């Protein structure tokens, strides 16, 4: 039985997240040559090439992409176990910004487990649209931001998740069969809203905005009540709604990237605290 050392996995994941062997070396406290040696040891251990050689930037092979998903999950479980047993003395406060749908669906469980492992860390969570959160982060309001990104040119942060987009409607109404199509959306600059209107216009589908809400709970309530249809990230689709697809006459909506931003990587001069770094790593591994 082959056992993968967690220090090799951590170096591998940091290399992918930071985008270079040099920045990974800084993150794990080793020299660049030591990081390269660790990656080579991991490849030899698994008899697999993890990175595309000769590329000017870090690019994963198919086997590397497969290991990345497992590696994040293994490190998350390792860190959770260590944190629960040793109760690290990390203290302080972390200001986290995240979209409404994630603070209502995925993040409560993740943050709950983090709080159990780090009881001396106070979390201050703020909900807003992704573009608003990133703007507010540049103004120094947050230590960490979980944000949605649309398109290959919309970069920045560390990618932790790719979210397919899903059309949803009420289980008890047939409003989705009417034209113009009634939409339930958030106000600008909502990324979902932009994607929905762009795709409907491209498909020449007549539409009207029937209900606008800036909160996830408000949008879900309106959809369940039959006011219209909306688009959600797949992992945030709740019970009590019906999914729609091409068979129902609704176009594919593609996917969005979920990226994690830290204050040190933004335009603010702040250096992330140890508490913020711990939470950043925990969210990244848990979402992945």
C-alpha positions as CSV (number, residue, x, y, z in Angstrom):
1,X,0.0,0.0,0.0
2,X,1.4,3.4,-1.0
3,X,1.0,6.2,1.6
4,X,1.2,9.8,0.2
5,X,3.1,12.1,2.7
6,X,0.9,15.2,3.4
7,X,3.9,17.5,3.2
8,X,4.3,16.5,-0.5
9,X,0.6,17.0,-1.1
10,X,0.7,20.4,0.5
11,X,3.6,21.5,-1.6
12,X,1.9,20.2,-4.7
13,X,-1.4,22.1,-3.9
14,X,0.5,25.3,-3.0
15,X,2.3,25.1,-6.3
16,X,-1.0,25.0,-8.2
17,X,-2.6,27.7,-6.1
18,X,0.2,30.2,-6.3
19,X,1.0,29.4,-10.0
20,X,4.7,29.0,-9.6
21,X,7.4,27.0,-7.9
22,X,9.0,30.2,-6.5
23,X,5.8,31.4,-4.8
24,X,5.1,27.9,-3.6
25,X,8.5,27.8,-1.9
26,X,7.7,31.0,-0.1
27,X,4.4,29.7,1.0
28,X,5.7,26.4,2.5
29,X,9.0,27.9,3.8
30,X,11.4,26.0,1.5
31,X,13.7,26.8,-1.3
32,X,12.6,26.5,-4.9
33,X,15.0,23.6,-5.4
34,X,13.5,21.8,-2.4
35,X,10.0,22.3,-3.8
36,X,11.0,20.9,-7.2
37,X,12.5,17.9,-5.4
38,X,9.3,17.3,-3.4
39,X,7.3,17.4,-6.6
40,X,9.7,15.0,-8.2
41,X,9.4,12.7,-5.2
42,X,5.6,12.8,-5.4
43,X,5.7,12.0,-9.1
44,X,8.1,9.1,-8.5
45,X,5.9,7.8,-5.7
46,X,2.8,7.8,-7.8
47,X,4.6,6.9,-11.1
48,X,2.7,9.8,-12.7
49,X,3.7,13.1,-14.3
50,X,1.8,15.9,-12.6
51,X,2.9,19.0,-14.4
52,X,3.4,19.8,-18.1
53,X,7.1,20.2,-18.6
54,X,8.5,23.1,-20.7
55,X,5.6,25.4,-20.0
56,X,6.2,29.0,-18.9
57,X,3.5,28.7,-16.3
58,X,2.3,26.0,-14.1
59,X,0.0,23.6,-16.0
60,X,-1.4,20.3,-14.7
61,X,-1.5,17.1,-16.7
62,X,-4.7,15.0,-16.6
63,X,-3.2,13.0,-13.7
64,X,-2.2,16.2,-11.9
65,X,-5.7,17.5,-12.1
66,X,-7.1,14.3,-10.7
67,X,-4.6,14.4,-7.8
68,X,-5.4,18.0,-7.0
69,X,-9.0,17.2,-6.1
70,X,-8.0,14.3,-3.9
71,X,-5.1,16.3,-2.4
72,X,-7.3,19.2,-1.3
73,X,-9.8,16.8,0.4
74,X,-7.0,14.9,2.1
75,X,-5.4,18.1,3.4
76,X,-8.7,19.4,4.6
77,X,-9.3,16.3,6.6
78,X,-5.8,16.3,7.9
79,X,-6.0,19.9,9.1
80,X,-9.4,19.4,10.6
81,X,-8.1,16.4,12.6
82,X,-5.0,18.2,13.8
83,X,-6.9,21.3,14.6
84,X,-9.5,19.4,16.7
85,X,-6.8,17.4,18.6
86,X,-4.2,20.1,19.2
87,X,-6.5,23.2,19.5
88,X,-4.0,25.6,17.9
89,X,-3.6,28.9,19.7
90,X,-4.5,31.0,16.7
91,X,-6.5,34.0,17.8
92,X,-7.8,37.2,16.3
93,X,-10.6,38.3,13.9
94,X,-11.2,37.6,10.2
95,X,-13.4,39.7,8.0
96,X,-14.9,37.5,5.4
97,X,-17.0,38.6,2.4
98,X,-19.0,36.1,0.4
99,X,-22.0,35.9,-2.0
100,X,-25.4,35.4,-0.3
101,X,-26.0,32.0,-1.8
102,X,-22.8,30.6,-0.3
103,X,-23.3,32.0,3.2
104,X,-26.8,30.3,3.1
105,X,-25.7,27.0,1.7
106,X,-22.0,25.8,1.8
107,X,-20.2,28.2,4.1
108,X,-22.1,27.6,7.4
109,X,-20.9,24.0,7.6
110,X,-17.4,24.9,6.6
111,X,-17.2,27.9,9.0
112,X,-18.8,25.8,11.8
113,X,-16.0,23.2,11.5
114,X,-13.3,25.9,11.4
115,X,-14.7,27.5,14.5
116,X,-14.6,24.2,16.4
117,X,-10.9,23.8,15.5
118,X,-10.1,27.5,16.1
119,X,-12.3,28.7,19.0
120,X,-10.3,31.8,19.5
121,X,-10.8,33.2,16.0
122,X,-13.8,35.6,15.7
123,X,-15.4,35.5,12.2
124,X,-17.2,38.6,10.8
125,X,-19.1,37.5,7.7
126,X,-20.6,40.0,5.2
127,X,-22.9,39.1,2.3
128,X,-22.9,41.1,-1.0
129,X,-22.6,40.6,-4.8
130,X,-19.2,39.4,-5.9
131,X,-18.2,42.5,-7.7
132,X,-19.2,44.7,-4.8
133,X,-17.2,42.5,-2.4
134,X,-14.1,42.8,-4.5
135,X,-14.5,46.5,-4.7
136,X,-14.9,46.8,-1.0
137,X,-11.9,44.6,-0.4
138,X,-9.8,47.0,-2.4
139,X,-11.0,49.7,0.0
140,X,-9.8,47.6,2.9
141,X,-13.0,46.2,4.3
142,X,-12.2,42.5,4.1
143,X,-9.4,40.1,4.9
144,X,-10.8,37.4,2.7
145,X,-13.4,37.3,-0.1
146,X,-15.1,34.4,-1.8
147,X,-16.2,35.7,-5.2
148,X,-17.7,34.4,-8.5
149,X,-15.9,35.1,-11.7
150,X,-17.2,35.1,-15.2
151,X,-15.0,34.6,-18.2
152,X,-11.3,33.8,-18.8
153,X,-10.3,37.4,-18.5
154,X,-11.9,37.8,-15.1
155,X,-9.0,36.5,-13.1
156,X,-7.4,37.1,-9.7
157,X,-7.5,35.1,-6.5
158,X,-7.2,31.3,-6.3
159,X,-9.6,29.2,-8.1
160,X,-11.2,26.7,-5.7
161,X,-14.3,25.6,-7.5
162,X,-16.0,25.5,-10.9
163,X,-19.8,25.9,-10.7
164,X,-22.2,24.7,-13.4
165,X,-25.2,27.1,-13.7
166,X,-28.7,25.7,-13.4
167,X,-32.1,27.0,-14.4
168,X,-34.7,26.6,-11.6
169,X,-38.5,27.2,-11.3
170,X,-41.3,26.5,-8.9
171,X,-42.5,22.9,-8.4
172,X,-46.1,24.1,-8.2
173,X,-46.4,26.5,-11.1
174,X,-45.8,26.6,-14.9
175,X,-44.6,30.2,-15.1
176,X,-41.6,29.0,-17.0
177,X,-43.8,28.0,-20.0
178,X,-45.1,31.6,-20.5
179,X,-43.6,34.2,-22.8
180,X,-42.2,36.7,-22.2
181,X,-40.3,34.6,-19.7
182,X,-40.6,36.0,-16.2
183,X,-37.3,36.3,-14.4
184,X,-36.3,36.5,-10.7
185,X,-32.9,38.1,-10.5
186,X,-30.6,40.2,-8.3
187,X,-29.9,43.8,-9.1
188,X,-26.7,44.9,-11.1
189,X,-23.9,44.1,-11.0
190,X,-25.0,40.5,-10.4
191,X,-23.0,38.0,-12.5
192,X,-25.9,35.6,-12.8
193,X,-28.2,38.4,-14.1
194,X,-25.7,39.4,-16.7
195,X,-25.3,35.8,-17.9
196,X,-29.0,35.2,-18.0
197,X,-29.8,38.3,-20.0
198,X,-26.9,37.7,-22.4
199,X,-28.0,34.1,-23.1
200,X,-31.7,34.8,-23.5
201,X,-31.0,37.7,-25.9
202,X,-28.6,35.5,-27.9
203,X,-31.4,32.9,-28.2
204,X,-34.0,35.5,-29.0
205,X,-36.1,34.5,-26.1
206,X,-38.5,37.3,-24.9
207,X,-38.2,38.1,-21.2
208,X,-39.2,40.4,-18.5
209,X,-37.9,41.0,-15.0
210,X,-40.8,40.1,-12.6
211,X,-39.0,40.3,-9.3
212,X,-35.7,41.7,-8.0
213,X,-34.0,40.8,-4.7
214,X,-30.5,41.3,-3.5
215,X,-30.7,38.3,-1.1
216,X,-30.6,34.6,-1.9
217,X,-33.5,33.8,0.4
218,X,-35.6,36.5,-1.3
219,X,-34.9,35.0,-4.7
220,X,-35.7,31.4,-3.6
221,X,-38.9,32.5,-2.0
222,X,-40.0,34.3,-5.2
223,X,-39.2,31.3,-7.4
224,X,-41.1,28.9,-5.1
225,X,-44.0,31.3,-5.1
226,X,-44.1,31.1,-8.9
227,X,-43.1,34.6,-9.7
228,X,-40.6,33.5,-12.3
229,X,-37.4,31.5,-13.0
230,X,-33.8,32.1,-12.0
231,X,-30.3,30.7,-12.5
232,X,-28.3,29.4,-9.6
233,X,-24.9,27.8,-9.0
234,X,-25.5,24.1,-8.9
235,X,-24.2,23.5,-5.4
236,X,-26.5,26.2,-4.0
237,X,-29.8,24.8,-5.5
238,X,-32.1,24.2,-2.5
239,X,-34.9,21.7,-2.0
240,X,-38.4,22.7,-3.2
241,X,-37.5,23.9,-6.7
242,X,-37.5,22.2,-10.1
243,X,-34.5,22.2,-12.4
244,X,-35.0,23.1,-16.0
245,X,-32.9,22.1,-19.0
246,X,-32.7,22.0,-22.8
247,X,-35.5,19.5,-22.9
248,X,-37.7,22.2,-21.3
249,X,-36.5,24.8,-23.8
250,X,-33.9,26.5,-21.6
251,X,-30.3,27.0,-23.0
252,X,-27.2,25.7,-21.4
253,X,-25.7,28.4,-19.1
254,X,-22.1,27.2,-18.8
255,X,-20.3,27.7,-15.6
256,X,-18.6,30.2,-13.3
257,X,-15.4,30.1,-11.3
258,X,-15.4,30.5,-7.5
259,X,-12.2,32.2,-6.5
260,X,-10.7,33.0,-3.0
261,X,-9.1,36.4,-2.6
262,X,-6.8,37.6,0.2
263,X,-6.1,41.1,1.2
264,X,-2.4,40.8,0.6
265,X,-3.1,39.9,-3.1
266,X,-5.4,42.9,-3.6
267,X,-4.4,46.6,-3.8
268,X,-4.6,47.0,0.0
269,X,-1.2,47.0,1.8
270,X,-2.5,44.8,4.6
271,X,-0.7,41.6,5.4
272,X,-3.0,38.7,6.2
273,X,-2.9,37.5,9.8
274,X,-2.3,33.9,10.8
275,X,-6.0,33.5,11.5
276,X,-6.8,34.8,8.0
277,X,-4.3,32.5,6.4
278,X,-5.7,29.5,8.3
279,X,-9.2,30.3,7.2
280,X,-8.2,30.9,3.6
281,X,-6.5,27.4,3.4
282,X,-9.5,25.8,5.1
283,X,-12.1,27.3,2.8
284,X,-10.0,26.6,-0.3
285,X,-9.6,22.9,0.6
286,X,-13.1,22.5,1.9
287,X,-14.8,24.0,-1.2
288,X,-12.6,22.0,-3.5
